[in-house]
Amino acid sequence: MESRESNRYLLFNSGKRKIIEVVNNIVWEYFHKRIYSDEIINSYLVILFSELIREDEISQRHTHIPNSNNYTLIDFLQYIEENYQDCTLTSMAKHFNFHPNYLSNLLKKGTGKSFKDLLQLQKISKAGLMLVNSNLPIPEIADQVGYSSVTFFYKKFKQIFDMTPSDYRKQHSWDKGSG
């Protein structure tokens, strides 16, 4: 009898140079541990999955039949990426014509993470990019990524990145003050 752990992978047929470069950067950071390597790897993973989703969408555009039940995990992750600001499990399930519990189970089996965890990761990842690439005040960034409570945003951000948003901004904004 096969274990539940066997055959747990996704296959992407992409040899795009950009994707290979991101994977190489992840591997380099992993094996050359330096300060903030984990945060950099997490950021590269967001880029990697976004690129893979983009490539999959382009290659599958002509074969994808809307409103069929032939959705892939990539379709679900892409939906979260595009609707993270106001996405709920119920709205997502309705979009894909699934029961929320069924969709939740599919996500958990496919990613090892719950819908809430995936949504939090997407929101916090977007916030991290905004912190580094803009001068927007932190409460405004929290609002833009879908948090109505700045306190809750700070709590979730610290759980994921192990630092406050302001510390993250200071430590990842290389162009500021580094001539």
Secondary structure, DSSP 8 states (H G I E B T S, - for coil): ---TTTT---------HHHHHHHHHHHHHHHS--TTHHHHHHHHHHHHHHHHHHHHHHHHTTT--TTSS---HHHHHHHHHHHTTT--HHHHHHHHT--HHHHHHHHHHHHSS-HHHHHHHHHHHHHHHHHHH----HHHHHHHTT-S-HHHHHHHHHHHHSS-HHHHHHHH-TTSS--
